[in-house]
Amino acid sequence: MVSAEFPPPQTPIDAVVERRAPEKGLKGGALGLVSTTVIGVASTAPAYSLAATLGFIVALVGLQSPLIVALAFVPAFLVAMGYKELNKADPDCGTTFTWATRAFGPKTGWMGGWGIVAADVLVMASLAQVAGQYVFLLFNAHGIGENATSGWVLTVGVLFIVLMTWICYRGIELSARIQTALLGLEASMLVVMSVVALIRFGTGHAPKGASGAKLSWFNPTHLPSFSVFVSAMLLMLFIYWGWDSAVSVNEETKDSTRTPGRAAVISTILLVLIYVLVTVSAQMFAGVGETGIGLGNPDNSNDVLSVLGGAIFGTSWFGSLLTHLLILMVLSSAAASTQTTILPTARTTLSMGVYRALPSSFAKMHPKYLIPTVSTLAMGGISIVLYLVANFASHGNVIADSVTACGVCIGFYYGLTGLACFWFYRKTLLHSAHNFFIRGLLPLLGGLMLFFALAWSAKDDWNWEGGDGASYTSWTMPFSPHWQIGGVFLLGFGSLLLGVILMIVWRLFSPAFFKGETLNRDSPTLVPDVGDAELAAALAATHS
C-alpha cells in the first residue's frame, strides 16, 4: 500500500500494482470509467429516490425544495473527494472498512464495514416492494399495485431480489451491461419528463397552481426554521446515497487507483444536475399546492412521479405510452438500485472475510464468474428474510421506517470515511495546497456535517409522537409501557448496536483481525501479488 507519508501516485509502486494479479480473485480490468460511473449513478436510483422523497421534501420546506436538493449535494461531494483520495492509496474493495481500520484501528474499521452492510440490508425491503408494486402498475393492475402489503406484491418482490442476486452472481461485466441499459432508460425519461413540463409551462399549458421559476427558491432565509432545514437535509441525503458503489468495484476496474475515485466524484455531479432539473421543472409545472397534482398534496407523497407523469404527458395514446414508460423507469430504477445494493455489500464482506474480520467463507470466489459467492448469496438471502419480516410487521409500516433508518447508517459510514481521509493523510496535509484542501479540510468538513446530521437524527427519532414524528411505527418498552421508541431510531441505531454485539462475539472466536495481525496501517493492499524483493524495491524507490 502507499502510505500517507508517500508522494501521490505515479511512483514505481504503481507500476508494480498495475501488472500484478488480484489476490482476492475478482476480475481485474473489467470496468472502464463509463461503466464504473454508471454503477455509481444507478446505485442511487434517481427515479425511485425522487418518487419516494420529493413530496416529503416539499411538505417540509415548500418552494425551497430546489435549495435543499442543491445543498444536500455539498456533504456528498466532500465525502466523495475523501473516497477518491483514499482509493489512491488503498484500492481495496472493502472501502470504508479497510480505510477506517488503517486510520483508526480494527474496531472502528469493523463498524465502518458493518455500517455499509446494515444500510444496504435496510433499504432492500423498500426496493423490492417498489419493484413489486410497479410491475402491477405497469400492466394497469392498480388494485394490486396500490396495495403495498398484497401477497402478490410480496411474491414479485421476493422474485425480484432472487433475479437481481442471480445477475450479480453471473459476474461484474453482465451486471455493468444491465446497469447501462437500465440507467439509460431512467435518465432519458427523467429528462424527457422535465423538458415536456418546461415546454408546457412555457406555452401556457400548465395546470392551475403552476409556479414560475424564481431565484427566491434558492434563498436560505426563506426556510421555515433551522430545525426544518436539518430535517430536510437528512431526508435528501438518502437520494444521494449509493455513488460509493463506484469505489466498491475498484479491484475490478482499469487503473484501480484512479478510475473509481473519479467515477465517484463524477457520479455526484451528475446526480445534482439531474435532481435540480427534475425538481425545478416539476415545481414550475405542478406548484407546491396541497391539492390535485401539487407537490405538497399528502395523498401523492409516496409517489410523486407517476402522478406528475399523467398530468405532464396527457391522456392521448402517446401520452399514455410515455406515462407507462415513466412507470417502467421507476421500476428499472428500483431494479438498478437493488442490483447495485448487492454488489457493494458483497464486496465489503468479501474484504472482511479476506482479512478475517468475518468468517473466511465470505472470501470464497466463483472460479468462472470471479465474484464472491457466499457474500453475494448471503446478501440476497438475508434481504429476502428481512423483507418478509418487515412486510408482516405493523402492516408493512416497518418498510417505510427502514428507508428513513438508512440515513443513520449512511451518515455513520460516509462521515467515518471523511474523517478517515483527514486522519490518514494528517502528516502530509501541509506539504501542498492539494493535500490541505482535497485530502484534509474538505473530507473533514463533509464528515463533520454528516455526524452532525446523525446526532440530530438521534434527537428527532428517539420519541414516537403518535404518527406525527419521523417514525411510522413505535415499540413499547416491556419494563415501561408508557415509554415508546420510534421505529426509525430502533432500526437505525439498533442496527449499529447489533453491529457492536456481533463485533464482540466475532472477536472472541477470531481475535487475529482485532489484534492488528491481518490488517493495519502498514499492511499491503491485497490486490497485487509480487514477490517480497520486488515489493521492497518499489517501496524503497517510492520513499526516495
QUICORKA-V725449 format. One record per backbone hydrogen bond with DSSP energy under -0.5 kcal/mol. NH is the residue of the N-H (numbers start at 1). CO is the residue of the C=O. If there is no record, write none. Layout:
BEGIN
nh=NH co=CO
nh=NH co=CO
END
This chain:
BEGIN
nh=2 co=89
nh=3 co=1
nh=6 co=3
nh=14 co=11
nh=15 co=11
nh=16 co=12
nh=17 co=13
nh=18 co=14
nh=19 co=15
nh=19 co=16
nh=20 co=17
nh=23 co=527
nh=24 co=526
nh=27 co=370
nh=28 co=26
nh=29 co=253
nh=30 co=27
nh=30 co=252
nh=31 co=252
nh=36 co=32
nh=37 co=33
nh=38 co=34
nh=39 co=35
nh=40 co=36
nh=41 co=37
nh=42 co=38
nh=43 co=39
nh=44 co=40
nh=44 co=41
nh=45 co=42
nh=49 co=45
nh=50 co=46
nh=51 co=47
nh=52 co=48
nh=53 co=49
nh=54 co=50
nh=57 co=53
nh=58 co=54
nh=59 co=55
nh=60 co=56
nh=61 co=57
nh=62 co=58
nh=64 co=61
nh=65 co=62
nh=66 co=63
nh=67 co=64
nh=67 co=217
nh=68 co=64
nh=69 co=65
nh=70 co=66
nh=71 co=67
nh=72 co=68
nh=73 co=69
nh=73 co=70
nh=74 co=71
nh=75 co=71
nh=76 co=72
nh=77 co=73
nh=78 co=74
nh=79 co=75
nh=80 co=76
nh=81 co=77
nh=82 co=78
nh=83 co=79
nh=84 co=80
nh=85 co=81
nh=86 co=82
nh=87 co=83
nh=88 co=84
nh=89 co=85
nh=90 co=86
nh=92 co=90
nh=95 co=92
nh=97 co=94
nh=99 co=95
nh=100 co=96
nh=101 co=97
nh=102 co=98
nh=103 co=99
nh=104 co=100
nh=105 co=100
nh=105 co=101
nh=109 co=105
nh=110 co=106
nh=111 co=107
nh=112 co=108
nh=113 co=109
nh=114 co=110
nh=115 co=111
nh=116 co=112
nh=117 co=113
nh=118 co=114
nh=119 co=115
nh=120 co=116
nh=121 co=117
nh=122 co=118
nh=123 co=119
nh=124 co=120
nh=125 co=121
nh=127 co=123
nh=128 co=124
nh=129 co=125
nh=130 co=126
nh=131 co=127
nh=132 co=128
nh=133 co=129
nh=134 co=130
nh=135 co=131
nh=136 co=132
nh=137 co=133
nh=138 co=134
nh=139 co=135
nh=140 co=137
nh=141 co=136
nh=142 co=140
nh=144 co=141
nh=145 co=141
nh=146 co=142
nh=147 co=144
nh=148 co=146
nh=150 co=147
nh=154 co=150
nh=155 co=151
nh=156 co=152
nh=157 co=153
nh=158 co=154
nh=159 co=155
nh=160 co=156
nh=161 co=157
nh=162 co=158
nh=163 co=159
nh=164 co=160
nh=165 co=161
nh=166 co=162
nh=167 co=163
nh=168 co=164
nh=169 co=165
nh=170 co=166
nh=171 co=168
nh=175 co=171
nh=176 co=172
nh=177 co=173
nh=178 co=174
nh=179 co=175
nh=180 co=176
nh=181 co=177
nh=182 co=178
nh=183 co=179
nh=184 co=180
nh=185 co=181
nh=186 co=182
nh=187 co=183
nh=188 co=184
nh=189 co=185
nh=190 co=186
nh=191 co=187
nh=192 co=188
nh=193 co=189
nh=194 co=190
nh=195 co=191
nh=196 co=192
nh=197 co=193
nh=198 co=194
nh=199 co=195
nh=200 co=196
nh=201 co=197
nh=202 co=198
nh=203 co=199
nh=204 co=201
nh=205 co=200
nh=210 co=207
nh=211 co=283
nh=211 co=284
nh=217 co=214
nh=218 co=215
nh=219 co=216
nh=220 co=218
nh=222 co=219
nh=223 co=220
nh=229 co=225
nh=230 co=226
nh=231 co=227
nh=232 co=228
nh=233 co=229
nh=234 co=230
nh=235 co=231
nh=236 co=232
nh=237 co=233
nh=238 co=234
nh=238 co=235
nh=239 co=235
nh=239 co=236
nh=240 co=236
nh=240 co=237
nh=241 co=237
nh=241 co=238
nh=243 co=240
nh=245 co=242
nh=246 co=243
nh=247 co=244
nh=248 co=244
nh=249 co=245
nh=250 co=247
nh=252 co=249
nh=253 co=250
nh=254 co=31
nh=258 co=255
nh=259 co=255
nh=262 co=258
nh=263 co=259
nh=264 co=260
nh=265 co=261
nh=266 co=262
nh=267 co=263
nh=268 co=264
nh=269 co=265
nh=270 co=266
nh=271 co=267
nh=272 co=268
nh=273 co=269
nh=274 co=270
nh=275 co=271
nh=276 co=272
nh=277 co=273
nh=278 co=274
nh=279 co=275
nh=280 co=276
nh=281 co=277
nh=282 co=278
nh=283 co=279
nh=284 co=280
nh=285 co=281
nh=286 co=282
nh=287 co=283
nh=294 co=291
nh=295 co=287
nh=296 co=289
nh=297 co=289
nh=297 co=294
nh=298 co=296
nh=300 co=297
nh=301 co=298
nh=303 co=300
nh=304 co=51
nh=307 co=303
nh=308 co=304
nh=309 co=305
nh=310 co=306
nh=311 co=307
nh=312 co=308
nh=313 co=309
nh=314 co=310
nh=320 co=316
nh=321 co=317
nh=322 co=318
nh=323 co=319
nh=324 co=320
nh=325 co=321
nh=326 co=322
nh=327 co=323
nh=328 co=324
nh=329 co=325
nh=330 co=326
nh=331 co=327
nh=332 co=328
nh=333 co=329
nh=334 co=330
nh=335 co=331
nh=336 co=332
nh=337 co=333
nh=338 co=334
nh=339 co=335
nh=340 co=336
nh=341 co=337
nh=342 co=338
nh=343 co=339
nh=344 co=340
nh=345 co=341
nh=346 co=342
nh=347 co=343
nh=348 co=344
nh=349 co=345
nh=350 co=346
nh=351 co=347
nh=352 co=348
nh=353 co=349
nh=354 co=350
nh=355 co=351
nh=356 co=353
nh=357 co=352
nh=358 co=352
nh=362 co=359
nh=363 co=360
nh=364 co=361
nh=366 co=371
nh=370 co=366
nh=373 co=364
nh=373 co=371
nh=376 co=372
nh=377 co=373
nh=378 co=374
nh=379 co=375
nh=380 co=376
nh=381 co=377
nh=382 co=378
nh=383 co=379
nh=384 co=380
nh=385 co=381
nh=386 co=382
nh=387 co=383
nh=388 co=384
nh=389 co=385
nh=390 co=386
nh=391 co=387
nh=392 co=388
nh=393 co=389
nh=394 co=392
nh=395 co=392
nh=396 co=393
nh=397 co=394
nh=398 co=393
nh=399 co=396
nh=400 co=396
nh=401 co=397
nh=402 co=398
nh=403 co=399
nh=404 co=400
nh=405 co=401
nh=406 co=402
nh=407 co=403
nh=407 co=404
nh=408 co=405
nh=409 co=405
nh=410 co=406
nh=411 co=407
nh=412 co=408
nh=413 co=409
nh=414 co=410
nh=415 co=411
nh=416 co=412
nh=417 co=413
nh=418 co=414
nh=419 co=415
nh=420 co=416
nh=421 co=417
nh=422 co=418
nh=423 co=419
nh=424 co=420
nh=425 co=421
nh=426 co=423
nh=428 co=425
nh=429 co=426
nh=431 co=428
nh=432 co=429
nh=436 co=432
nh=437 co=433
nh=438 co=434
nh=439 co=434
nh=439 co=435
nh=440 co=435
nh=441 co=436
nh=442 co=437
nh=444 co=440
nh=445 co=441
nh=446 co=442
nh=447 co=443
nh=448 co=444
nh=449 co=445
nh=450 co=446
nh=451 co=447
nh=452 co=448
nh=453 co=449
nh=454 co=450
nh=455 co=451
nh=456 co=452
nh=457 co=453
nh=458 co=454
nh=459 co=455
nh=460 co=456
nh=461 co=457
nh=462 co=458
nh=464 co=484
nh=468 co=465
nh=475 co=485
nh=477 co=480
nh=477 co=483
nh=480 co=477
nh=483 co=480
nh=484 co=482
nh=485 co=475
nh=486 co=462
nh=487 co=473
nh=489 co=461
nh=490 co=486
nh=491 co=487
nh=492 co=488
nh=493 co=489
nh=494 co=489
nh=494 co=490
nh=495 co=491
nh=496 co=492
nh=497 co=493
nh=498 co=494
nh=499 co=495
nh=500 co=496
nh=501 co=497
nh=502 co=498
nh=503 co=499
nh=504 co=500
nh=505 co=501
nh=506 co=502
nh=507 co=503
nh=508 co=504
nh=509 co=505
nh=510 co=506
nh=515 co=511
nh=515 co=512
nh=516 co=513
nh=517 co=512
nh=518 co=512
nh=523 co=520
nh=527 co=525
nh=528 co=525
nh=535 co=531
nh=536 co=532
nh=537 co=533
nh=538 co=534
nh=539 co=535
nh=540 co=536
nh=541 co=537
nh=542 co=538
nh=543 co=539
nh=544 co=540
END
